[in-house]
Amino acid sequence: MVKVLFVCMGNICRSPAAEGIFKKLVTEAKLEEEILVDSAGTIGYHSGELPDPRMRKQAAIYGYDLDSRARQFNPNKDFEEFDYIITMDNDNYSEIKNLDKKHLYDEKIFKMADFIPDKNIKEVPDPYYGGKDDFDFVIKLLEDGTKNLLTKIKNRLDRKN
């Protein structure tokens, strides 16, 4: 089983959107038994909440169901449990890297932008203070990135079989 964790700041916009989009891709590829997907935030302010209503509304237009509950990244558990820890922006990346004080998990920590084909994209912007177009832009970036992530994971699974 390959386990993927998407991380943003509050776990109410970008990371639950990435989780929902990726879950749909995993389901369509019939890989639910081989890939587990979750999301978390670097802060616990929104713990227990559903994703932002604006993100849920925009995601629903594209056929994505965002129903996970926000939680905070747990370094005592998540570093060990997950194979891919995908951060949404440079701040999230730095925060997660800083939690790995002994650099034991460097090979697991990525930026979502690493999987987005447009090399001008360095991070997935936070749409929280924006409008509909900002949420839409994030969904499109996440669609591109998660497709490439799935391809990488499928190649990894194929090598194991």
PyMOL commands that set and color helices and strands:
alter all, ss='L'
color gray80, all
select helices_A, chain A and resi 14-28+53-61+75-81+90-99+106-108+112-115+132-160
alter helices_A, ss='H'
color red, helices_A
select strands_A, chain A and resi 2-8+35-41+84-87+109-111
alter strands_A, ss='S'
color yellow, strands_A
deselect
rebuild
show_as cartoon
